[in-house]
Amino acid sequence: MRLPATELLKAYAAVRGKLLEYQDPAAAQHRQLLRLVRKAAATRFGRDHDFASIRSVADFQARVPLRTYNQHWEEYWKDAFPRLDNCTWPGMLPYFAVSSGTSSGQVKYIPCSAEMVRSNKRAAMDLLVLHILNRPQSRLFDGKCFLLGGSTDLKELAPGVRAGDISGIAAAEKPRWTQRFYFPPRELTFITDWEEKIERLAPLALQEDIHFISGAPGWLAILFEKLASLRPETLGRIVDIFPNLDMMTHGGVSFAPYRRRFERLLEGSRADLREVYPASEGFVAIADRGPQMGLRMLVDNGLFYEFVPTAELGSANPTRHWLGNVETGIDYAIVLTTCAGLWSYVIGDVVRFVDRRPPRILITGRTSYMLSSFGEHLTGDLVEKCVLAASETIGATMGEFAVGTQFAETGGALGRHVYVVEFDPGVDEAERIKSFATAVDRELATRNEDYEERRVIATGVRMPVVLSVPPGTFAGWMKSIGKLGGQNKVPRVINDQTQLKSLLDFAERSGAVASDRL
């Protein structure tokens, strides 16, 4: 007698759950590092860094400096690309995960080995395990899993070497027999035009028994708006659209700006809302408890983690921590060494530990998400908290937002921050938007001494200006710059002046209401 898939999953979860319960994170990470080093000892990178003599984390950190993507590219990948054979990982790399930087816009080709494909599959299983451990009554595989990702179409760069979204690589490696558990149909996953994809997927999804849905929160919100328009009697409530929904996962960006919207959407639903941290470089962590309680790091899955205090990131010899000596409550730039040939790779994310055993983190921003054009030193995490607090002050619900710096055009004048905010319908009165700008300014001054000082000194920063834009504006702007849907993310802090001007121009054309003259 064949057991149903859900029962098999529960049996596996019982075994894996016991292992996770008694796992020693530091010991597991030490083993992971030594395995990676031994595996790559004969590669060009391994020979250059004397991997054969590495016996400890300290040995590794003494021999392998921190590197960015550009440094990996220039030193090891550029000349051989796309046929990376024994460069930083053994053998020929079969895939590259194409990642477009949220802040810089630079297209990155992240190596993806057969070992990384297996690592990502194991991470997906751990997601299901943690869900089952939290929801023993789950019937996850009694229906379909809706994966709302980018196009799964892969481009051949050379014989046997393909590139595309990480979701496309996962689809290419997924056994055909598993397709009966997944939605959408394979032929629709290749659609690259996001609007066409939503138009075609939404009516078909309403005909399916969806038990699990996964995607970036901004794009999930757009999907549910479309579903609600097709079923207006549901009033957009997920429980009436997908009554058997068991779990919704989200990741890639901070969920805080979307939380209130999704809480309304999920009202009455039994769906488990679970955050994940799947980077193009590797699957890092999964929420194993309730919302905002931290994501549990995957410590035995082909990745080794290091952590550099953000204040030291630009220094010549920054302190490099690992799970054996990290501390809670400190913002760290996370650094990855992976089973695809990334070595002490600074991926650009900032995390903060809330627990050490097991290790749980909060994603607090990006290393590039810092507003400090005038010495105000505002992190993206702080800006986000203040924007959310200001929206509560005026009793408004917001979706997307972004902020950048507007420099003075004349000598002696002060610059300021410009916020573009997509409120829910109804927030278009100039006075209310001015109140929002005042509230953001007050929150920042209360929580950050540098900002408070810059607001009063002669060479500081002026009162911020807020542009309230209609719902759908950010999706329109992302489409205009070729980044609509999939794994593309709306940048929260925009330091590139060209990109900021593009957004401001689009906002004005969309009918923005400003708290002050731009």
BELSULZI-V746049 format. One record per residue. N is the residue number from 0. RES is the residue in three letters. PSI is psi in whole degrees, -180 to 180 (999 if undefined). D_CENTER is the distance of its C-alpha to the mean C-alpha in whole Angstrom. Layout:
BEGIN
n = (N;N)
res = (RES;RES)
psi = (PSI;PSI)
d_center = (D_CENTER;D_CENTER)
END
This chain:
BEGIN
n = (0;1;2;3;4;5;6;7;8;9;10;11;12;13;14;15;16;17;18;19;20;21;22;23;24;25;26;27;28;29;30;31;32;33;34;35;36;37;38;39;40;41;42;43;44;45;46;47;48;49;50;51;52;53;54;55;56;57;58;59;60;61;62;63;64;65;66;67;68;69;70;71;72;73;74;75;76;77;78;79;80;81;82;83;84;85;86;87;88;89;90;91;92;93;94;95;96;97;98;99;100;101;102;103;104;105;106;107;108;109;110;111;112;113;114;115;116;117;118;119;120;121;122;123;124;125;126;127;128;129;130;131;132;133;134;135;136;137;138;139;140;141;142;143;144;145;146;147;148;149;150;151;152;153;154;155;156;157;158;159;160;161;162;163;164;165;166;167;168;169;170;171;172;173;174;175;176;177;178;179;180;181;182;183;184;185;186;187;188;189;190;191;192;193;194;195;196;197;198;199;200;201;202;203;204;205;206;207;208;209;210;211;212;213;214;215;216;217;218;219;220;221;222;223;224;225;226;227;228;229;230;231;232;233;234;235;236;237;238;239;240;241;242;243;244;245;246;247;248;249;250;251;252;253;254;255;256;257;258;259;260;261;262;263;264;265;266;267;268;269;270;271;272;273;274;275;276;277;278;279;280;281;282;283;284;285;286;287;288;289;290;291;292;293;294;295;296;297;298;299;300;301;302;303;304;305;306;307;308;309;310;311;312;313;314;315;316;317;318;319;320;321;322;323;324;325;326;327;328;329;330;331;332;333;334;335;336;337;338;339;340;341;342;343;344;345;346;347;348;349;350;351;352;353;354;355;356;357;358;359;360;361;362;363;364;365;366;367;368;369;370;371;372;373;374;375;376;377;378;379;380;381;382;383;384;385;386;387;388;389;390;391;392;393;394;395;396;397;398;399;400;401;402;403;404;405;406;407;408;409;410;411;412;413;414;415;416;417;418;419;420;421;422;423;424;425;426;427;428;429;430;431;432;433;434;435;436;437;438;439;440;441;442;443;444;445;446;447;448;449;450;451;452;453;454;455;456;457;458;459;460;461;462;463;464;465;466;467;468;469;470;471;472;473;474;475;476;477;478;479;480;481;482;483;484;485;486;487;488;489;490;491;492;493;494;495;496;497;498;499;500;501;502;503;504;505;506;507;508;509;510;511;512;513;514;515;516;517)
res = (MET;ARG;LEU;PRO;ALA;THR;GLU;LEU;LEU;LYS;ALA;TYR;ALA;ALA;VAL;ARG;GLY;LYS;LEU;LEU;GLU;TYR;GLN;ASP;PRO;ALA;ALA;ALA;GLN;HIS;ARG;GLN;LEU;LEU;ARG;LEU;VAL;ARG;LYS;ALA;ALA;ALA;THR;ARG;PHE;GLY;ARG;ASP;HIS;ASP;PHE;ALA;SER;ILE;ARG;SER;VAL;ALA;ASP;PHE;GLN;ALA;ARG;VAL;PRO;LEU;ARG;THR;TYR;ASN;GLN;HIS;TRP;GLU;GLU;TYR;TRP;LYS;ASP;ALA;PHE;PRO;ARG;LEU;ASP;ASN;CYS;THR;TRP;PRO;GLY;MET;LEU;PRO;TYR;PHE;ALA;VAL;SER;SER;GLY;THR;SER;SER;GLY;GLN;VAL;LYS;TYR;ILE;PRO;CYS;SER;ALA;GLU;MET;VAL;ARG;SER;ASN;LYS;ARG;ALA;ALA;MET;ASP;LEU;LEU;VAL;LEU;HIS;ILE;LEU;ASN;ARG;PRO;GLN;SER;ARG;LEU;PHE;ASP;GLY;LYS;CYS;PHE;LEU;LEU;GLY;GLY;SER;THR;ASP;LEU;LYS;GLU;LEU;ALA;PRO;GLY;VAL;ARG;ALA;GLY;ASP;ILE;SER;GLY;ILE;ALA;ALA;ALA;GLU;LYS;PRO;ARG;TRP;THR;GLN;ARG;PHE;TYR;PHE;PRO;PRO;ARG;GLU;LEU;THR;PHE;ILE;THR;ASP;TRP;GLU;GLU;LYS;ILE;GLU;ARG;LEU;ALA;PRO;LEU;ALA;LEU;GLN;GLU;ASP;ILE;HIS;PHE;ILE;SER;GLY;ALA;PRO;GLY;TRP;LEU;ALA;ILE;LEU;PHE;GLU;LYS;LEU;ALA;SER;LEU;ARG;PRO;GLU;THR;LEU;GLY;ARG;ILE;VAL;ASP;ILE;PHE;PRO;ASN;LEU;ASP;MET;MET;THR;HIS;GLY;GLY;VAL;SER;PHE;ALA;PRO;TYR;ARG;ARG;ARG;PHE;GLU;ARG;LEU;LEU;GLU;GLY;SER;ARG;ALA;ASP;LEU;ARG;GLU;VAL;TYR;PRO;ALA;SER;GLU;GLY;PHE;VAL;ALA;ILE;ALA;ASP;ARG;GLY;PRO;GLN;MET;GLY;LEU;ARG;MET;LEU;VAL;ASP;ASN;GLY;LEU;PHE;TYR;GLU;PHE;VAL;PRO;THR;ALA;GLU;LEU;GLY;SER;ALA;ASN;PRO;THR;ARG;HIS;TRP;LEU;GLY;ASN;VAL;GLU;THR;GLY;ILE;ASP;TYR;ALA;ILE;VAL;LEU;THR;THR;CYS;ALA;GLY;LEU;TRP;SER;TYR;VAL;ILE;GLY;ASP;VAL;VAL;ARG;PHE;VAL;ASP;ARG;ARG;PRO;PRO;ARG;ILE;LEU;ILE;THR;GLY;ARG;THR;SER;TYR;MET;LEU;SER;SER;PHE;GLY;GLU;HIS;LEU;THR;GLY;ASP;LEU;VAL;GLU;LYS;CYS;VAL;LEU;ALA;ALA;SER;GLU;THR;ILE;GLY;ALA;THR;MET;GLY;GLU;PHE;ALA;VAL;GLY;THR;GLN;PHE;ALA;GLU;THR;GLY;GLY;ALA;LEU;GLY;ARG;HIS;VAL;TYR;VAL;VAL;GLU;PHE;ASP;PRO;GLY;VAL;ASP;GLU;ALA;GLU;ARG;ILE;LYS;SER;PHE;ALA;THR;ALA;VAL;ASP;ARG;GLU;LEU;ALA;THR;ARG;ASN;GLU;ASP;TYR;GLU;GLU;ARG;ARG;VAL;ILE;ALA;THR;GLY;VAL;ARG;MET;PRO;VAL;VAL;LEU;SER;VAL;PRO;PRO;GLY;THR;PHE;ALA;GLY;TRP;MET;LYS;SER;ILE;GLY;LYS;LEU;GLY;GLY;GLN;ASN;LYS;VAL;PRO;ARG;VAL;ILE;ASN;ASP;GLN;THR;GLN;LEU;LYS;SER;LEU;LEU;ASP;PHE;ALA;GLU;ARG;SER;GLY;ALA;VAL;ALA;SER;ASP;ARG;LEU)
psi = (128;131;142;155;-40;-39;-38;-42;-41;-37;-43;-40;-35;-41;-50;-35;-39;-41;-45;-35;-38;11;138;106;-44;-43;-41;-41;-38;-43;-42;-46;-48;-35;-44;-43;-44;-42;-38;13;-33;0;168;-43;-43;-39;-41;-29;18;50;-29;-24;1;126;-6;171;-41;-43;-46;-48;-28;-28;-26;109;163;142;147;177;-48;-36;-41;-45;-52;-38;-30;-26;-34;-50;-33;-16;137;6;83;96;107;29;-69;-4;146;140;-174;128;126;-22;158;129;118;122;125;116;132;-43;-40;-27;-2;131;127;141;102;119;141;113;172;-36;-36;-37;-45;-38;-45;-36;-42;-37;-41;-38;-39;-34;-47;-38;-48;-34;-47;-40;-32;-29;76;-24;3;143;52;-43;18;-6;-158;153;120;109;107;89;-168;-172;138;5;132;141;132;119;-29;165;120;7;120;157;150;-169;150;-30;-32;-39;-43;-41;-39;-28;2;126;142;-29;-21;-10;-28;-16;-10;151;141;172;150;-40;-23;-14;-15;-9;127;-28;116;-42;-42;-40;-47;-43;-37;-33;-40;-53;-33;-38;-34;-16;-4;157;88;123;-18;135;142;141;175;140;-39;-41;-31;-40;-41;-42;-46;-29;-41;-44;-41;-36;-28;-25;69;-25;-17;-15;26;4;125;-34;-27;-21;-49;83;-23;16;127;-33;141;125;149;156;179;-34;164;136;-11;-46;-20;-10;-49;-38;-44;-30;-38;-44;-36;1;126;-11;151;9;137;121;116;129;144;161;77;103;160;-26;-17;159;116;-48;161;138;124;2;-154;174;141;21;10;153;130;127;142;108;-4;38;35;9;142;133;140;162;125;125;132;-31;-20;0;-35;1;165;-32;72;152;132;109;167;-176;-13;-18;19;164;153;156;6;138;121;142;126;140;131;141;129;167;24;8;27;133;116;54;121;107;-14;-2;151;132;161;130;136;-20;154;-30;102;157;121;138;157;139;116;-2;-161;150;-26;-8;76;129;111;38;-22;18;20;-19;60;121;158;-36;-43;-43;-45;-45;-40;-38;-43;-40;-39;-38;-36;-34;-39;6;35;153;132;159;-98;155;160;155;144;-179;130;114;151;143;-15;149;138;-19;160;149;-178;172;143;122;129;119;132;93;162;160;141;-17;81;10;134;-40;-37;-37;-37;-40;-37;-45;-43;-41;-41;-46;-44;-43;-44;-42;-35;-36;-9;114;-36;-43;-44;-42;-43;-21;-15;-19;161;-27;26;-134;143;174;136;157;142;132;115;123;153;153;139;-7;-44;-38;-40;-42;-44;-38;-40;-25;13;28;39;126;-173;-131;11;144;142;123;134;-43;122;109;-12;118;-33;-43;-40;-44;-38;-44;-44;-41;-42;-39;-43;-40;-23;0;37;145;124;148;-17;169;138;999)
d_center = (41;38;35;33;29;28;31;30;27;28;31;28;26;29;29;26;26;29;27;24;26;29;26;27;23;25;27;25;23;26;27;24;24;28;27;25;28;30;29;28;31;33;31;31;29;30;34;33;31;34;32;35;36;32;33;31;28;30;31;28;27;30;30;27;25;22;21;18;17;20;23;22;22;26;27;26;25;26;30;29;26;26;28;27;29;30;28;25;25;28;29;28;24;24;21;18;15;14;11;12;11;10;13;15;15;16;16;15;17;15;18;18;21;23;22;18;19;20;18;15;18;19;15;16;19;18;16;19;21;19;20;23;24;23;25;28;29;26;27;24;26;29;27;24;20;19;16;14;13;14;17;18;21;21;23;26;26;29;31;29;26;23;20;17;14;13;14;17;18;17;19;22;22;23;26;28;29;26;26;28;25;22;22;22;25;25;26;24;21;22;22;20;21;19;22;24;21;21;25;26;23;24;28;27;25;27;30;28;27;24;23;19;16;13;10;8;10;11;13;14;16;17;18;20;22;23;24;26;28;29;30;31;33;30;29;25;25;23;26;28;26;25;28;27;23;22;18;15;12;9;5;2;4;7;10;13;14;14;15;19;19;17;20;22;21;22;25;27;25;25;21;19;16;13;10;8;6;7;7;9;11;12;11;11;11;12;13;17;19;18;16;15;17;14;13;15;15;16;19;21;19;20;17;19;17;18;18;19;20;18;22;23;21;23;26;28;28;25;25;23;22;21;21;25;25;22;23;21;21;20;17;16;14;13;15;15;18;18;20;20;21;19;21;20;17;15;11;11;9;11;12;15;17;19;20;22;23;21;19;16;13;12;9;11;9;10;13;14;13;17;20;23;25;28;27;26;23;20;17;14;14;17;17;15;18;21;20;19;22;24;23;25;28;29;28;25;22;19;17;15;16;16;18;20;24;27;29;33;35;38;40;40;37;34;31;28;25;24;22;21;20;20;22;23;27;30;28;30;33;33;35;32;29;31;31;27;27;30;28;25;27;29;26;25;28;29;25;26;29;28;27;30;33;31;32;36;37;39;36;33;31;32;31;27;28;26;25;25;24;25;22;21;21;17;17;21;20;17;19;22;20;19;15;15;13;12;8;9;8;11;11;12;15;17;19;20;23;23;20;21;24;23;21;24;27;25;25;28;29;27;30;28;30;30;31;33;34;31)
END
